[in-house]
Amino acid sequence: MKRIVCLSLLCALCGTFISSAYSVQTGASFLKIVPGARTVAMGESAVATTENIYAVYSNPAGLTQLTGPEVSFMYNFWFQKINYQFLAFALPTQPGTFAGNLVRLGTNNFPGYDAQGKETTLINSSDYALTLSYARTLFSTPTQRFSLGLNAKLLRETLADATAYGYAFDTGLLYKLGQEFDLNEFSAGLLLQHFGKGYTFDKETVPLPSTLRLGIGYKQEILGNSAIAEIGTVIPKDTPPYLCFGIECCLYKMLALRLGYRTRQSLGSGLRAGIGITLRLPKNKKIQFDYAWTGFAILGDTHQVCLTYSFNQEEKKSLTSQTHFQKGVEYFENGEYYRAIIEFGKVLQTKPGDKKALEMLKRTNEKLQ
């Protein structure tokens, strides 16, 4: 809990300290576009509560939450006929989680003009980013987990006949703390984003939009349903810092309702909203559809759609059951029998008929007689 309080103070201090440096002009603006309908619908605040493949952007340390391979495709219907696509994959392994993604932003051809202001030929423009990610849990206990994630990016920007290349790096940290009875969970995250060499056009180098993101999250589970909330601060290099808020309510692990808000949005109210629908398939696979809406006033609305396919989710259930069983044994040995009963009961919810849990539950009840 003390670490979370310290991070809260750090958010406020960083906002005050760095706010004086936002006059710097940067390039590669497409890196500021947040992929992932879940993240966007929650006000772009997911640095502490990210738990799907879109952690590759919101906080690569969150890739450690994955328990099986995932692939996802996202299409962003942006205003002014701007097209934005995002393709990603992730593969958890024993040494850590490896992932990669490709981003493309393109526009319709637009007229060019010469030095005298006369219209010339049509000009095309596009941006690409290829990212490789790695995440690993540095330490883990039944109630705590601390993870590290890294991104390495190759950037390419084309404008008419000119092409420029650059590179960037991200570093993310994620800390999770499970509380009493494991019915709630606190989390805190930090992300240093888009640090590296800027683009060079005509011998002029334009710096990247380096950003610091900090967030605190809270998760509450009730009867198989869950609610997640996060508050965070974003400190860009080229604009004033802003806050973001988001909530998600997940019903029966099938339907997710999301609402978010971010401050200092130049156009529009800053409000965001979205939904998620999960279809569970045989052999522990699932397909997830996510949608997010954002309004930008006179520029129009944006609509982000994601389709994610997840392989083999059984490992997560097994790990969760094992964690509850270990906690139950700890409570039993410490004489906290009521808490032990709750933990063994959770094991039986995910693995009915588990012999070890039934035996320990019997022994615990005998202690209470």
C-alpha positions in Angstrom: 0.0 0.0 0.0 2.9 2.4 0.8 4.3 1.8 -2.7 0.9 2.9 -4.3 0.8 6.0 -2.1 4.3 6.9 -3.2 3.4 6.4 -6.8 0.4 8.8 -6.3 2.8 11.4 -5.0 5.2 10.7 -7.9 2.4 11.4 -10.4 1.7 14.8 -8.9 5.4 15.7 -8.6 6.2 14.7 -12.2 3.3 16.7 -13.5 4.6 19.8 -11.8 8.2 19.2 -12.6 7.9 18.5 -16.4 5.0 20.8 -17.3 7.5 23.6 -18.0 9.1 21.6 -20.9 6.1 21.0 -23.2 7.0 23.7 -25.6 9.3 21.3 -27.6 8.1 20.6 -31.1 8.1 16.9 -32.0 7.3 14.7 -35.0 6.0 11.1 -35.5 2.6 12.2 -34.2 1.1 8.9 -35.2 2.8 7.4 -32.2 0.4 9.3 -30.0 -2.6 7.4 -31.4 -3.5 4.9 -28.7 -4.4 1.4 -30.1 -6.8 -1.0 -28.4 -10.5 -0.3 -28.0 -10.5 -1.3 -24.4 -7.7 1.2 -23.5 -9.3 4.0 -25.5 -12.8 3.4 -24.1 -11.3 3.7 -20.6 -10.0 7.1 -21.2 -6.6 5.9 -22.5 -5.8 4.9 -19.0 -4.5 1.3 -18.9 -0.9 1.5 -17.8 -1.8 -0.1 -14.5 -4.7 -2.4 -15.5 -3.7 -3.6 -19.0 -4.3 -7.3 -19.3 -4.5 -8.2 -23.0 -2.3 -8.1 -26.1 -2.6 -4.3 -26.4 -0.2 -4.0 -23.4 2.4 -3.8 -26.2 1.4 -0.1 -26.3 -0.2 0.7 -23.0 2.5 -1.0 -20.9 4.6 -3.9 -22.2 5.1 -5.2 -18.6 1.4 -6.2 -18.7 2.2 -8.9 -21.3 3.1 -11.0 -18.3 -0.7 -11.3 -17.6 -1.2 -13.4 -20.7 -1.4 -17.2 -20.2 -1.6 -18.3 -23.9 -0.7 -17.0 -27.4 -2.9 -14.1 -28.7 -3.3 -12.4 -32.1 -5.3 -9.3 -32.7 -6.2 -6.9 -35.5 -7.5 -3.4 -35.0 -8.9 -0.9 -37.4 -9.4 2.8 -36.4 -12.0 4.7 -38.4 -10.5 8.1 -37.9 -11.8 11.5 -39.0 -10.7 13.2 -42.3 -10.4 9.8 -44.0 -7.3 8.9 -42.0 -6.7 5.1 -41.9 -4.9 3.5 -38.9 -4.3 -0.3 -38.6 -2.7 -2.3 -35.9 -1.7 -6.0 -36.1 -0.1 -7.8 -33.0 0.8 -11.2 -31.7 2.1 -12.4 -28.3 3.6 -15.6 -27.1 4.1 -16.4 -23.4 7.1 -18.7 -22.8 9.1 -19.9 -19.8 11.8 -17.2 -20.1 9.1 -14.5 -20.6 6.5 -13.2 -23.0 7.6 -12.2 -26.5 5.4 -10.0 -28.8 5.4 -8.0 -31.9 3.2 -5.5 -33.7 3.0 -3.5 -36.9 1.3 -0.1 -37.1 0.3 1.7 -40.3 -1.2 5.1 -40.7 -2.1 6.4 -44.1 -4.1 9.2 -45.7 -5.8 9.8 -49.1 -3.6 11.5 -51.6 -3.7 15.3 -51.2 -2.6 18.2 -53.5 0.9 19.5 -53.3 2.0 23.1 -53.9 5.3 24.7 -55.1 7.1 27.7 -53.6 4.8 30.1 -55.5 1.7 28.5 -54.1 0.7 26.8 -57.3 -0.9 23.3 -57.1 1.3 20.5 -58.4 0.9 16.7 -58.3 -0.9 14.7 -55.7 1.1 13.7 -52.6 0.9 10.5 -50.7 1.9 10.1 -47.0 2.2 7.1 -44.7 3.8 6.1 -41.4 4.9 2.7 -40.2 6.1 1.3 -36.9 7.4 -2.2 -36.3 7.8 -3.1 -32.6 9.3 -6.1 -30.8 8.4 -6.6 -27.2 9.7 -8.6 -24.2 8.2 -8.9 -20.7 9.1 -10.9 -17.7 7.9 -11.2 -14.1 10.8 -10.2 -11.8 9.3 -11.6 -8.7 6.0 -13.1 -7.7 4.3 -14.3 -4.5 0.7 -15.5 -3.9 -0.3 -11.9 -3.3 2.3 -9.7 -5.2 3.8 -9.5 -8.6 6.3 -7.1 -10.1 7.0 -7.2 -13.9 9.2 -5.4 -16.4 8.5 -4.9 -20.1 10.6 -3.5 -23.0 9.8 -2.4 -26.5 12.1 -1.7 -29.5 10.6 0.1 -32.5 11.7 0.8 -36.0 9.9 3.8 -37.5 9.4 4.8 -41.1 7.7 7.9 -42.5 7.1 8.8 -46.1 6.0 12.1 -47.6 5.9 12.3 -51.4 9.4 11.2 -52.6 11.1 11.6 -49.2 11.5 8.8 -46.7 12.9 9.0 -43.2 13.7 6.3 -40.6 14.1 6.4 -36.8 14.0 4.1 -33.8 12.5 4.3 -30.3 12.3 2.4 -27.1 9.8 1.9 -24.3 10.2 0.7 -20.8 7.3 -0.4 -18.6 6.9 -1.5 -14.9 3.8 -3.1 -13.4 3.2 -3.9 -9.7 0.2 -5.8 -8.6 -0.9 -6.3 -4.9 -3.7 -8.7 -4.1 -5.6 -7.8 -0.9 -7.6 -9.7 1.7 -9.5 -12.8 0.4 -8.2 -11.9 -3.1 -11.5 -10.2 -3.8 -9.8 -7.0 -4.8 -6.5 -6.0 -6.2 -4.4 -2.9 -6.4 -2.0 -2.2 -9.3 0.4 0.5 -10.2 2.2 1.1 -13.5 4.8 3.3 -15.1 5.7 3.6 -18.7 8.6 5.6 -20.4 7.5 5.8 -24.0 8.9 6.8 -27.4 12.5 7.5 -26.4 15.0 7.4 -29.2 16.3 8.9 -32.4 14.0 11.3 -34.2 13.3 11.5 -38.0 15.7 13.4 -40.2 14.3 15.2 -43.3 16.6 17.4 -45.3 19.3 17.3 -42.6 16.9 18.5 -40.0 16.1 16.1 -37.2 12.7 16.2 -35.5 12.5 14.7 -32.0 10.1 12.0 -31.1 7.0 12.6 -28.8 8.6 11.1 -25.7 6.0 10.5 -23.0 5.8 9.4 -19.3 2.7 7.6 -18.2 1.8 6.8 -14.6 -1.3 5.0 -13.3 -3.0 3.4 -10.4 -5.7 0.8 -10.7 -8.2 -1.1 -8.6 -10.1 -4.4 -9.4 -13.0 -5.7 -7.4 -14.6 -9.2 -8.0 -18.1 -10.0 -6.9 -19.8 -13.3 -7.7 -17.9 -13.9 -10.9 -18.3 -10.4 -12.1 -15.6 -7.8 -12.0 -15.2 -4.0 -11.9 -11.9 -2.2 -12.8 -11.1 1.5 -12.3 -7.9 3.4 -13.1 -6.7 7.0 -12.8 -3.5 8.1 -14.5 -1.4 11.0 -15.6 0.3 11.5 -19.0 3.2 13.8 -19.3 4.1 14.3 -23.0 7.2 16.1 -24.2 5.4 18.5 -26.5 2.0 19.3 -24.7 0.8 20.0 -21.2 0.3 17.0 -18.9 -3.2 15.7 -18.6 -5.2 13.2 -16.5 -7.2 10.2 -17.7 -9.8 8.1 -15.9 -11.5 4.8 -16.9 -13.9 2.2 -15.5 -14.9 -1.2 -16.8 -17.7 -3.5 -15.6 -17.4 -7.1 -16.8 -20.5 -9.3 -16.5 -20.2 -13.1 -16.4 -16.9 -12.8 -18.3 -18.9 -12.2 -21.5 -19.9 -8.6 -21.7 -17.7 -5.6 -20.8 -19.1 -2.0 -20.5 -16.5 0.8 -20.5 -16.4 4.5 -19.9 -13.5 6.9 -19.8 -12.5 10.5 -19.8 -9.3 12.5 -20.4 -8.6 16.1 -19.7 -7.0 18.8 -21.9 -8.4 17.3 -25.2 -8.2 20.2 -27.6 -11.4 19.2 -29.5 -14.4 17.5 -28.0 -15.4 16.8 -24.4 -12.8 14.1 -23.7 -15.4 11.5 -23.1 -15.0 7.9 -24.4 -17.1 4.8 -24.3 -17.1 1.3 -25.5 -18.0 -2.4 -25.1 -16.4 -5.8 -25.3 -17.9 -9.1 -26.1 -16.2 -12.4 -25.4 -17.1 -15.7 -27.0 -15.6 -18.8 -25.4 -14.7 -21.7 -27.7 -13.9 -25.4 -27.1 -10.4 -26.3 -25.9 -10.1 -23.1 -23.8 -9.9 -20.7 -26.8 -11.8 -17.5 -27.1 -12.6 -14.7 -29.5 -13.0 -11.2 -28.3 -14.6 -8.2 -30.0 -14.0 -4.7 -28.7 -15.3 -1.3 -29.8 -14.5 2.2 -28.7 -16.0 5.6 -29.6 -14.3 9.0 -29.2 -15.8 12.4 -30.2 -13.6 15.2 -31.6 -16.3 17.9 -32.1 -16.2 19.5 -35.6 -13.6 16.9 -36.8 -16.1 14.1 -36.2 -16.1 10.9 -34.3 -13.6 8.0 -34.3 -14.5 4.4 -34.1 -12.0 1.7 -33.1 -12.7 -1.9 -33.7 -10.6 -4.8 -32.4 -10.8 -8.6 -33.0 -8.6 -10.8 -30.8 -8.2 -14.5 -30.8 -6.7 -16.2 -27.7 -5.3 -19.7 -27.4 -5.4 -22.0 -24.4 -6.6 -20.1 -21.4 -6.6 -23.2 -19.1 -3.2 -22.4 -17.6 -4.5 -19.2 -16.0 -7.3 -21.1 -14.2 -4.8 -23.7 -13.0 -2.4 -21.0 -11.7 -5.3 -19.2 -10.0 -6.5 -22.4 -8.3 -3.0 -23.2 -7.2 -2.5 -19.7 -5.7 -5.8 -19.9 -3.8 -4.8 -23.4 -2.5 -1.5 -22.1 -1.3 -3.1 -19.1 0.5 -5.6 -21.5 2.1 -2.8 -23.6 3.5 -1.1 -20.5 4.8 -4.2 -19.4 6.6 -4.8 -22.9 7.9 -1.3 -23.1 9.4 -1.7 -19.6 11.0 -5.0 -20.6 12.5 -7.1 -18.2 10.3 -9.7 -20.9 9.5 -12.5 -18.7 8.1 -10.1 -17.2 5.6 -8.8 -20.7 4.7 -12.4 -21.9 4.0 -12.8 -19.0 1.6 -9.7 -19.9 -0.3 -10.4 -23.6 -0.6 -13.9 -22.7 -1.7 -12.4 -20.6 -4.6 -10.4 -23.6 -5.7 -13.5 -25.7 -5.9 -15.3 -23.0 -8.0 -12.7 -23.4 -10.8 -11.9 -27.1 -10.2 -14.9 -28.9 -8.7 -14.0 -32.1 -7.0 -10.4 -31.2 -6.4 -9.3 -33.8 -3.8 -6.6 -31.7 -2.1 -9.0 -28.8 -1.6 -11.8 -31.0 -0.3 -9.4 -32.7 2.1 -8.1 -29.3 3.4 -11.7 -27.9 3.6 -12.7 -31.0 5.8 -9.7 -30.5 8.1 -10.5 -26.8 8.4 -14.1 -27.4 9.3 -13.0 -29.9 11.9 -10.8 -27.2 13.6 -13.9 -25.0 13.9 -16.0 -27.6 15.7 
